Amino acid sequence: MGLTVGTWNVGLLQVGPARRPLFQFAPHVDARSAVQAELILQAGFDVLAIQECFGAGRRTRLGDELAGHLGVAATSPASRLRPLDAGLLVASRLESRAPSLAPLGER
């Protein structure tokens, strides 16, 4: 029995209101966002690093949708200097006492 670890780039960058975005990194952000959890769960990872999941609301929603299988999650916080945040989410089925993300070298 092995451990499966993966990365997943969701490309969910959208600037501006959902109905009339000023910029989208890739088309159909809302439609793609709606199916990400299903696709991720089908892949069956034990630990998954997700990138380009911009916006705390999208990360929270994705984390909630993954919680049944990947119940431990840590996300990148937004800041005043970086309102789009880093767009990172790490989810795992393995237990952790205090999951968090930090740049390398700061721990």
C-alpha positions in Angstrom: 0.0 0.0 0.0 1.5 3.3 -1.1 1.0 7.0 -0.5 -0.1 9.0 -3.5 1.0 12.6 -3.6 0.1 15.0 -6.4 -0.1 18.6 -7.6 -3.1 20.1 -9.3 -3.2 23.4 -11.2 -6.8 24.7 -11.2 -6.1 28.0 -13.0 -8.9 29.8 -11.2 -7.8 33.5 -11.5 -10.6 35.9 -12.2 -10.4 39.6 -11.5 -13.6 41.6 -11.4 -17.2 40.6 -10.7 -18.2 37.1 -11.7 -20.8 38.2 -14.3 -18.4 40.6 -16.0 -14.8 39.7 -15.1 -12.2 42.2 -16.2 -9.6 39.5 -16.6 -9.6 35.7 -16.5 -6.3 33.7 -16.7 -8.3 30.9 -18.5 -11.8 30.9 -19.8 -14.9 29.5 -17.9 -13.5 30.0 -14.4 -16.9 29.4 -12.7 -17.8 26.3 -14.7 -14.3 24.8 -14.1 -14.4 25.7 -10.4 -17.7 23.8 -10.1 -16.2 20.4 -11.2 -12.7 20.6 -9.6 -13.6 18.7 -6.4 -15.2 15.8 -8.3 -12.2 15.5 -10.6 -9.7 15.7 -7.7 -11.6 13.0 -5.7 -11.6 10.7 -8.8 -7.8 10.9 -8.9 -7.6 9.4 -5.4 -4.7 11.4 -3.9 -3.7 11.0 -0.3 -1.9 14.4 -0.2 -2.5 17.1 -2.8 -1.0 20.5 -3.4 -3.4 22.7 -5.4 -2.1 25.9 -7.1 -3.8 28.8 -8.7 -7.0 28.6 -6.7 -7.2 32.3 -6.1 -9.7 33.8 -3.7 -10.4 32.7 -0.1 -14.0 31.9 -1.0 -13.0 29.5 -3.8 -10.4 27.8 -1.6 -12.9 27.5 1.3 -15.5 26.0 -1.0 -13.0 23.6 -2.6 -11.7 22.6 0.8 -15.3 21.9 2.0 -16.0 19.8 -1.0 -12.9 17.8 -0.5 -13.3 17.4 3.3 -14.9 13.9 3.1 -11.7 12.4 1.7 -9.0 15.1 2.2 -10.1 16.4 5.6 -6.9 18.3 6.6 -6.2 21.5 4.7 -4.0 24.5 4.8 -4.3 27.6 2.6 -2.2 30.6 1.7 -3.5 33.8 3.4 -4.2 37.1 1.6 -2.5 40.3 2.8 -3.0 44.0 2.1 0.1 43.9 -0.1 -1.0 40.9 -2.0 -4.9 40.8 -2.1 -5.0 37.9 -4.6 -2.9 35.8 -2.2 -0.7 33.0 -3.5 -3.6 30.8 -4.6 -2.3 27.7 -2.7 -4.2 24.9 -0.9 -2.7 21.7 0.5 -5.1 19.0 1.4 -4.4 15.6 3.0 -6.2 12.6 4.3 -3.4 12.2 6.9 -3.9 13.8 10.3 -1.9 16.9 11.2 -2.0 18.8 14.5 -1.7 22.3 13.1 -1.7 22.4 9.3 -0.3 25.7 7.8 1.6 27.0 4.8 4.8 29.0 5.1 7.5 30.0 2.7 10.6 27.7 2.8 13.1 28.8 5.3 10.6 30.4 7.7 9.9 27.5 9.9 
